[in-house]
Amino acid sequence: MRDRIIKIGIAGCGGIGSNVARILAQAKTAYLRIVDFDRIEASNLNRQFYSRFQIGELKTDMLEKNLVDIFPEIIIEKQTLMITKENAFNTFKDCDIIVEAFDIKELKKMLIEEFSASGKFMVSASGIAGHDMDGVNTKRIGNCHIVGDLTSDQNCNDLFPPKIMMVASIMAGLILNHAKEMQGNG
């Protein structure tokens, strides 16, 4: 039965978040809540789903535009907001699936901890830097599925666009499969 809309919340609209959102729009996902506070920078265009004409604009505004260009029927709820411990739970409490797409370790940990007891399906990225794509895998901890090599740090390794896309694709695949199960078609 496909009458229930599954709400997917994306915390962070950078390399992982914007590309997970793009893949979900291509798969005709009905509802996304995108949350970020940042603006598009030229140095990030090699791995984020934005164009050079969007530099300086808010990520949430431009991601909404780009996703609607792919799938006009998509429902986008955007929030231009810095997610903190004080607002994280309320920002995503009505979402069925949560995507952690931060590049700051402390925010990753905070969001995962906020929803660890909720039973909500979560996906997170850890270890997306460097060129080693063979080490990318998925590890489940409670209700969170963590995708990446789980060790590489962007402070010690460069960001390699194919690896970021690979991780985003795996995360989107986990989301789509879980959503299909939720709809009773799995």
N, C-alpha and C positions, 0 to 999 in steps of 0.2 A: 504494500500500500504506500503510495508516494504522495500523500496529501499533507504530510507534516513537513514544515520547513525546518531544516537543520541549520542552526545558527553557528557559524564558525567565527571565532574571534582571533585576530592576528595582532600580537603585541610586538610592534616594530615593523617598519616598512622599508628596510634596507635591502641588502643582498638576498638574505633568506626570505624575509617577509614579502617583499614585492614579487619575488619569483614564485613562491608558493601561491600567492594570490593570483598571479597570471595563469598558472597551471589550473587552478580551481575554476577560474573564469572560462578557460578553454574547455573544461569538462562540464560547463553549464551548471555550476554550483549556484544555488538560488540566493544565498544570503551570506554576506561577509561583513564583519565589523572590523575596520582597520583603524589602528591607533598608533600615532607617532606624533612627535612634536617638532621634528627636524625639517630642514630644507634640503633640496637636492643640490649636490656638489658635483662639479665636473670630474673630480678625481674618482668618483664612485660609479660613473656611467659604464665602466667595463664589466660590472657585475650586478647592477641594479636595473630594474625594469622602468627606465625613464629615458628621455631623449635630451639632447643638448639644448633644445628649445625650452626645456623645462627647468634648467639650472636656476637656482635661487627661489623657486616656488616651493610651497609646502608639499611634502611627500604625500600627505593624505589627499590633498586636492588633485594632484597629478595622477596618483595611483587610481583614484576613483575614475578619472577621465579615461585612463588607459584601459581599465577593466571594462567599462561600459562600451568602449570601442570594440572590444572583443565579443562581449555578450550583453547586448542592450537591456535584456530583461533582468539582469542581476540586481539584487537589492544591496546597496552599499550603505552602511551606516559608518560614517567617519567621525573620528574624534581627534582633534589636534590637541594632544595632551601628553605631558610627561608622566609616565606611569611610575607610581611610588607605592610603597607599602601601605600608605594610607588610602589609596584609591584603586589599587589593583583588583581586589575582590569585587567591589561594586561595578567596576568597568566591564568585567567579563562574567559576572555571576549568572546571567541568563543565557550564556552561550553553551552549546552542547559540546563543542570541541574548541580547544584553545591551542594556538600556535605561539610558542615562545620563540621570538626572533630577535632577541637583543644581542648586542655585541659586547656588553659589559657583564662580566661574571656575576657580580653581586646582584644585578637585576634578574639574571637568569635564575639564580638560586632563590631569590625572593618570590618570583612568580610561581615557580614550581612548588615551593613550600606553601604558598597561599592556597593552592588548589590540590595539594597532596591528599587531603582527606575528603575532597569533594566527590571523588569517583568520576569526575569529568575526564574524558579522553584528552590527553595532551601530547603534543609533539614538541621536541626541542632539538636544537643543534648544538653540538659540542665537538670541537676539533675539525674546523672547516678550512684551516689555513694550510699552506704548503702544497706541494705537488703530488704527494702520495695519495692516489685515489684507491689503491688496492686495500688500504686499511679501513675504508669507510664501511661501517656496519650499523646495526640497530641494537640497542640495549634497552630493555624494559626495566624500569624501576617503579614499582607501584602502578599508578595510572599514567605514567609518563613514558613515552617512547623517545629515546635520545638517539639522534642520527649524527654520525660523523666518525672520525677516527679516535675520538675521546681523549686525545693527547695534544695535538698540535695547537699552538697558541699564535694568534695574529701578531703578538708582540715579538715573537721570535721567527716567524715565517711570513712570507708574502701571501697575499690573498690571490688564489688561483681561480679565475672565473669558472673553468669547467668543473672543478671540485664543488664550488658553491652551487652551481646548477644541479649537479648530481645529488647533493644533499637535499636541496629544495625539492627535487623531483621525487626522491624517496619519501620525504615528509608528506608531500601532496598525495602520493600513492597510499600511504598509511591512512590519511584522512579520508580519501575517497572510498577505500575499502571499509573503513569503520562506518562511514555515513551509509553505505549500501547495507551493511548489517543492521544499522539502526532502522532503516526503512523496511527491513524484513525481506530484502532481496538477496541476502548473502547466503 
